[in-house]
Amino acid sequence: MSHSAPRSVLQTHEVSNQPTPREGHDLWQSDAILRLHAKSAPEADMAAFGAELGTAEMRQAGRLANKHNPELVSFDRSGRRLDEVRFHPAYHQLMQAGLSRGIAAAAWDGAEAGHVQHAAMTYMMSQVEPGVTCPMVMTYASVPALAANERIAAAWAPKLTARGYDNRVAPITAKSAATLGMAMTEKQGGSDVRANTTRAVRDGEGYRLRGHKWFCSAPMSDGFLTLAQAKGGLTCFLVPRWLEGERNSIQIMRLKDKLGNRANASSEIEYHDAYAERLGEEGQGVKTIIEMVHHTRLSTAVAPAGLMRGALDEAVWWCTHRSAFQRRLIDQPLMQQVLADMVLDQEGTTALAMHMARAFDANDKGFGRIGVALAKYLGNKLCPGFVYEAMECLGGAGYTEETPMPLYYREAPLNSIWEGSGNVICLDILRTLARDAEAGAALRTELEAAKGGSAAYDSALAAHEARFPKLCEEREARQFAESLASLLTASVLLRHAPDAVAQAYAATRLGSGGGRSYGTAGFGDVSAILERVRA
Ligand SMILES: Cc1cc2nc3c(=O)[nH]c(=O)nc-3n(C[C@H](O)[C@H](O)[C@H](O)COP(=O)(O)OP(=O)(O)OC[C@H]3O[C@@H](n4cnc5c(N)ncnc54)[C@H](O)[C@@H]3O)c2cc1C
């Protein structure tokens, strides 16, 4: 049979007015907002990380790690249990980049402004591939909780803060570096961990754990801080994944099929009389593990700032290089209103998150406890709507997987859900202020410090105090938390950000200036605000 000759390819159109991908740009140098609010971190270290993460190679690693999801390998070919998770090499590349530069270590190994370093690195990594930050953040956050047991801390802390990545499946004594996860949530109770049913029974120096965990992220970590019921009540344990010479009896039942956060493995696990060591006293489990949760909360307050930055950066890039109706989008008055409005929330979220990282560096425990909850609450409530709006700036292209917008969008709700979901955080804020005079006083000092800088701020603070002379009813906790978090953000901006941003934030987020969607604030001249993000 003869084939007819192929018809020549017809030239139907020329490709124009399609911005090239935004890559190969330095995530530190190009971000004036991050550089301002994280300026206590050593410039050279942050610049090196930002330059490395911004390369086309690392951007590609982010895409690959997100696309090729982890796989559970339950058995070897002979039917013996393996319980391992296999990742794409790009995942390991990103883990190596973050851990070797100190994302988990800087806060603990004597580095200057270590918590701000951790926060700035988490923010930058969130733009490249947010899922991989989960195991790195948990490793960072686990270190202070280990202090409850000197012997465990001496064995584990040096490996967790080793500024390296060793992903071999082996006991930690044989490894140069280690990571830790946490296993609290069970089917019948996540926020309410006191409903945990996993049992811990003494066995010589250690314990044996039997039960399930409904969510356990990064199940290939070298160990898990776990809550289980011992004789004396809910207790915190370190469960190593490997014992000398054998696997600990932890079975990975399945991996979760998640909306986003896809590079990260999250699993359901079972402890089959798994060996565990106790951290802290029996019955003191919540008190012990809260040290870890407190630090993961800082990262969950930082992550939305990073996601918002990634999305806004794409939007500004697109609008700078695309025209519609004979004018660049960035020059269109209505698009400028939308972008400027978004800049305020991105800089506000970044400023507050980095301010909290500085409080951690200063060991300001009272302010740390209350401020981190306020920052986590507000930043994460804004993030999904913000990312959607940035997506729309790209028009139809923003809805396609060839841009990072779907990745950011799928990730956007997560940091509100874990480490204390919205309502739980609001109730925590009430509890902290009711019980912890030091936290209340520190928050008052922070709010007072910005008085006199903006009329809108002063009257909003007075209105908040008039409405809530003490604390509020439980049902009002979201109004209370949102109001306080917005005031605190404005206070930080008034003290640490350019006046144009701080005044506009106070006028539109605290006063009656803003509407319910981006672009309705009704600014006059937006050039100084847009200057914050112009390429
Ligand atoms: C991707 C992913 C990874 C995770 N990884 C881990 C992990 O590694 N380790 C781990 O231990 N857990 C992990 N979790 C679990 C997560 O921390 C919990 O899902 C979360 O704490 C909420 O618990 P829950 O799902 O049981 O919801 P619930 O506790 O049932 O809460 C449901 C809703 O009720 C609200 N609520 C609860 N109490 C009150 C109240 N008193 N008043 C008003 N509202 C209330 C909550 O805010 C929430 O909106 C992960 C979750 C996800 C999605």
The ligand as a Tripos MOL2 file, in Angstrom:
@<TRIPOS>MOLECULE
LIG
   53    58     1     0     0
SMALL
NO_CHARGES

@<TRIPOS>ATOM
      1 C1         -1.3880   16.3260   54.3980 C.3       1 LIG1
      2 C2         -1.5080   16.0870   55.8590 C.ar      1 LIG1
      3 C3         -0.4200   15.5930   56.5460 C.ar      1 LIG1
      4 C4         -0.5020   15.3620   57.9130 C.ar      1 LIG1
      5 N1          0.5780   14.8700   58.5820 N.ar      1 LIG1
      6 C5          0.4880   14.5780   59.8940 C.ar      1 LIG1
      7 C6          1.5950   14.0220   60.6140 C.ar      1 LIG1
      8 O1          2.6770   13.8470   60.0690 O.2       1 LIG1
      9 N2          1.4330   13.6960   61.9090 N.ar      1 LIG1
     10 C7          0.2530   13.9050   62.5540 C.ar      1 LIG1
     11 O2          0.1580   13.5870   63.7390 O.2       1 LIG1
     12 N3         -0.8260   14.4290   61.9260 N.ar      1 LIG1
     13 C8         -0.7300   14.7840   60.6160 C.ar      1 LIG1
     14 N4         -1.8080   15.3210   59.9540 N.ar      1 LIG1
     15 C9         -3.0750   15.4310   60.6550 C.3       1 LIG1
     16 C10        -3.4830   16.8340   61.0150 C.3       1 LIG1
     17 O3         -2.6070   17.3820   61.9560 O.3       1 LIG1
     18 C11        -4.9330   16.7530   61.5010 C.3       1 LIG1
     19 O4         -5.7240   16.4020   60.3880 O.3       1 LIG1
     20 C12        -5.4160   18.0180   62.1360 C.3       1 LIG1
     21 O5         -4.7410   18.2120   63.3540 O.3       1 LIG1
     22 C13        -6.9140   18.0180   62.3820 C.3       1 LIG1
     23 O6         -7.3020   16.8560   63.0370 O.3       1 LIG1
     24 P1         -8.5030   15.9650   62.4720 P.3       1 LIG1
     25 O7         -8.2140   15.6670   61.0550 O.co2     1 LIG1
     26 O8         -8.7260   14.8240   63.3770 O.co2     1 LIG1
     27 O9         -9.7460   16.9170   62.5190 O.3       1 LIG1
     28 P2        -10.6850   17.2290   63.7900 P.3       1 LIG1
     29 O10        -9.8630   17.3140   65.0030 O.co2     1 LIG1
     30 O11       -11.8070   16.2770   63.7750 O.co2     1 LIG1
     31 O12       -11.2130   18.6730   63.4030 O.3       1 LIG1
     32 C14       -12.1910   18.8600   62.3710 C.3       1 LIG1
     33 C15       -12.6080   20.3190   62.3790 C.3       1 LIG1
     34 O13       -13.2040   20.6460   63.6120 O.3       1 LIG1
     35 C16       -12.6150   21.8100   64.1540 C.3       1 LIG1
     36 N5        -12.6600   21.7160   65.6170 N.ar      1 LIG1
     37 C17       -12.0160   20.8450   66.4210 C.ar      1 LIG1
     38 N6        -12.2960   21.1180   67.7030 N.ar      1 LIG1
     39 C18       -13.1440   22.1830   67.7010 C.ar      1 LIG1
     40 C19       -13.7890   22.9370   68.7260 C.ar      1 LIG1
     41 N7        -13.5840   22.6630   70.0210 N.pl3     1 LIG1
     42 N8        -14.5940   23.9620   68.3600 N.ar      1 LIG1
     43 C20       -14.7810   24.2690   67.0670 C.ar      1 LIG1
     44 N9        -14.1960   23.6020   66.0700 N.ar      1 LIG1
     45 C21       -13.3900   22.5640   66.3820 C.ar      1 LIG1
     46 C22       -11.1930   21.8470   63.5950 C.3       1 LIG1
     47 O14       -10.6690   23.1740   63.5670 O.3       1 LIG1
     48 C23       -11.4350   21.2930   62.2010 C.3       1 LIG1
     49 O15       -11.8300   22.3500   61.3620 O.3       1 LIG1
     50 C24        -1.7310   15.6060   58.5930 C.ar      1 LIG1
     51 C25        -2.8230   16.1110   57.8920 C.ar      1 LIG1
     52 C26        -2.7140   16.3600   56.5450 C.ar      1 LIG1
     53 C27        -3.9120   16.8960   55.8130 C.3       1 LIG1
@<TRIPOS>BOND
     1     1     2 1
     2     2     3 ar
     3     2    52 ar
     4     3     4 ar
     5     4     5 ar
     6     4    50 ar
     7     5     6 ar
     8     6     7 ar
     9     6    13 1
    10     7     8 2
    11     7     9 ar
    12     9    10 ar
    13    10    11 2
    14    10    12 ar
    15    12    13 ar
    16    13    14 ar
    17    14    15 1
    18    14    50 ar
    19    15    16 1
    20    16    17 1
    21    16    18 1
    22    18    19 1
    23    18    20 1
    24    20    21 1
    25    20    22 1
    26    22    23 1
    27    23    24 1
    28    24    25 2
    29    24    26 1
    30    24    27 1
    31    27    28 1
    32    28    29 2
    33    28    30 1
    34    28    31 1
    35    31    32 1
    36    32    33 1
    37    33    34 1
    38    33    48 1
    39    34    35 1
    40    35    36 1
    41    35    46 1
    42    36    37 ar
    43    36    45 ar
    44    37    38 ar
    45    38    39 ar
    46    39    40 ar
    47    39    45 ar
    48    40    41 1
    49    40    42 ar
    50    42    43 ar
    51    43    44 ar
    52    44    45 ar
    53    46    47 1
    54    46    48 1
    55    48    49 1
    56    50    51 ar
    57    51    52 ar
    58    52    53 1
@<TRIPOS>SUBSTRUCTURE
     1 LIG1         1 GROUP 0 **** ****
